[in-house]
Amino acid sequence: MRIETKPQFEELTGRLLPARRPKPITAQALGTLAIVALKQPVSTGDINAIRGIESWGVIQTLVNRELIARSSRLGPRRARIWRTTPVFLEMFGLGSPDELYKEGRMEEIFASVYSAEMGAGHPAAPSDGGLTGEIQAP
């Protein structure tokens, strides 16, 4: 749930409502989110194949956070198809999914996936040391 107030009531609402710090998104969840964002619409089976591991728990986490949603069910086996949501767009400051393909946006949003999957000792991993594999929701 999200509550928005006028700026003049900021002090009052700050005293009445406890500050909530959002939990970080894990590297596994961010990696799965990147797959959905870049391949959407994408099936659960395709996500599992790309990651090389069962992803249902991570998918459920992303659904609970309202970052992805079921788009439809397709085919004879009625596979679940996933897409990103308006909450995803808002969280990453995007107006539409097409903005992911603007120069530098994908790298900016999903940089921590790259560094977390490569690992600190991997020769292809970035050497800036500033990426942790987790991000905070704004």
Secondary structure, DSSP 4 states (H G I P E B T S, - for coil): ------GGGHHHHHHHS---PPPPBPHHHHHHHHHHHHH-SEEHHHHHHHHTS--HHHHHHHHHTTSEEEEEEETTTTEEEEEE-HHHHHHTT-SSGGGGGSTTHHHHHHHHHHHHHH-TTSTTS-SS----S-B---
